């Protein structure tokens, strides 16, 4: 029998390598690519778990990533030399709109890790938490990595916002024209804004990582 379990594992591994190269080339996260191709975030997660999707999904994914299916290394030969690396790390600056009270330099992150977390590598910035409103989740001066490609929705997310030129971090939603900013600190009252006051709240990005101490 040609299709043994070992051969299936080799094919799954070859597909995964091809997809990972395509993600790097296109500069998108696995989550973003999966949603764009099949409408949910499970496609590449399944591939990384060793599960091979149907042929139509594989072809659609490779087309989306700009990878030719001819590049799939499906032979039995040993792997070739690794591709030339660009260092694999990206420096993320502080958000240009937020004055920083810290002298922390830009922080470098693994490119592969960033593509798991963000929709685009071009939409990332760092922000220092201005207060303890989100304590214990986020304490004052904790460094937050944010994805700027995120607007307010009716689904609660930890967001960095400008509220009448005041920097805030909270669990924010916008629903039927009402903006609500809730906080994790015990006793902290949520902020609710409607009408023109709601329009004064401007999201800077969604928090996707927190550095708890320096």
N, C-alpha and C positions, 0 to 999 in steps of 0.2 A: 504494500500500500504506500503510495507516494505521500499522501497527506497524513503524516504521523503527527503526534503531539509536539515532537521536537521541531518539525518543519513549520507547524502553525506558530510556534513561539518565534521562530526565525522571521517569518513573514510579519508578525505583529511588531517585532523589534525593528525591522526595516522600515515599516510604515511610520512608526513613532519617530525614528531618526529623520525621515523625510519631512514629517510635519513640523518637528522642532526647528529644522533649518528654515522652513517656510515662514514660521512665526517670527524668527529673527530677521529674515529678509523683509517681511512686510511691516515689522515693528508694531504688532498688535498682541494683545494678551490671548491666551487660550480661551478664556471665557468670552471675550468679544468675538473671536473667530467662530466659536461654536454657535453663539446666538445668531450671528449674521448668516450662517449657513443653514442651520436646522431650526432656529427659533428657540433653543434652550441651551443651557451651558454644559450639557452632559457629553457632547460628542468627543471632544479631545480628552476629557476626563476618562471616558471609556477606553480610548486608545492608549492612554498612559497606564491604565490598569491591565493592559494586555488583551482587551476585547476588540475584535476586528469588526467595524461597522459594515453595513451592506455596501455593495459596489457603488451604487448611485451616490451614497453619502461620501465615500472616499473620493470619488471623482470630483464631486462638487466642492469638497474641502480643498483639494489640490488646486482646482481652478481658482478658487478664492485666494489662496495663498500665492498664486502665480508660480506654482511648481509643476513641472511636467511629470506625468505619470511614468514617463520613460526613465526618470531619475530614481525611481524606486530600486534600491539595491537588493533584488530578490534572489541573487545567485547564492551558491553555497560557499563562496570564497570568504576568507577572513576579511575583516574590516580593513579598509585602507587607512592611510594616515589621517589624523584628525584635521579638520579645517583650520586655516589660519585664524587665530583669535585676535580680537581687537582689545583684549584685556578683560572683557566681560563685565566691566564696571562703569557706571554712569554717575557723574556728579550732579546732585540735585541742589539748586540754589534756594534761598529763602524767597518767598513771594515778594515781588517788587512793590506791591501796594501796602505791605504791612511793615511798619517800623519795628526793627528788632532791638531788644534791650540786651541781647546776648552777643558775645564776640565769637560765636561758633562759626567755623568756616563751612562751606558747602559740604554735604555728606555724600559719600559714594555708596551706591547700592549695586548689588548683582543685577545685571541686565535680565537674566533669566527669571529671577525672583520678581522684579518689577513687572515683567510681562504677565506674570500670574495675577498681579494685584490690580493693574491699571488698564484702562481702555487704550491709552496712548502714552508713549514715553515722552511726547512733547508737552503733555498737560500735567506735569508734576511740579510741586513746589513744597517748601517747608515753611511751617508757621510755628512760633512758640506760643503756647497757651497763655492767655493774658491773666487768668485768674483760676480759682479753685471751683468754679461753678459746676464743673463736670467731675469733681472728685467723688469717689476714688478712681474712677475710670481714667481721667486725665487731670493731673495736678498742674498748678501754676508753673510755667516755664518748661513743662514737658514739650519736646519737639514732636510735631505732628507732620506726617507726610500726607499731602492732600492730592486728590485727583481733581483738577480744575474743570474737567469735562463732566460736570454733574450739576444739574439744576434741582430746585426744590420740587418734590412730588408729594403725593398723598401717602407715601410710604416713608416711615421715620428712618432717617439716617443721621449719623453724627456728622455735622457740617460745620465748616468755618464760614462765618457770615460777617458782613458789614451792616450794622444796624444804626442808621443815622451817623455814619462815620465812627461808630464804636465797634471794635472787634469783639465778636462773641464766638464761642464754640458750644454747641448744644445739639440735642436731637430735634431736628427741624422737619416740619412738613408744610406744604401749601395745599389747601383743599378748599375748593369753591371760593377762592379769593381770600381765605383766612390763613395767615402764617402763624404757626405755633412753634415756639422754641422751648423745649423742656430740658431740664438739667438733672444730673445724677446726685448732686449734693443734697443730703437730707435737709429738708426745710426750704430748699430753693423753689420759689414759685415760678411757674412757666410764664413766658411772655406770649401774649396773644395780640395779634395786630390785624386790623381789617381795613378795607378801603385804601386810601392814599397812604396810610401808615404801613400797610402791608407792602406797598410798592417801594417803601424806603429800605426794605430788607433785601440785600444783594448777596447771593451765595458766592463764595470764593472757591469752594471745593469740598469734596467729601473726604473725611479722614479715613485713610486706609492703613495707617501704621502709626504707632506711638512709641517714642523713645522715652522711657519712664525716668531715666536719670542719666547724668553726664559724668 
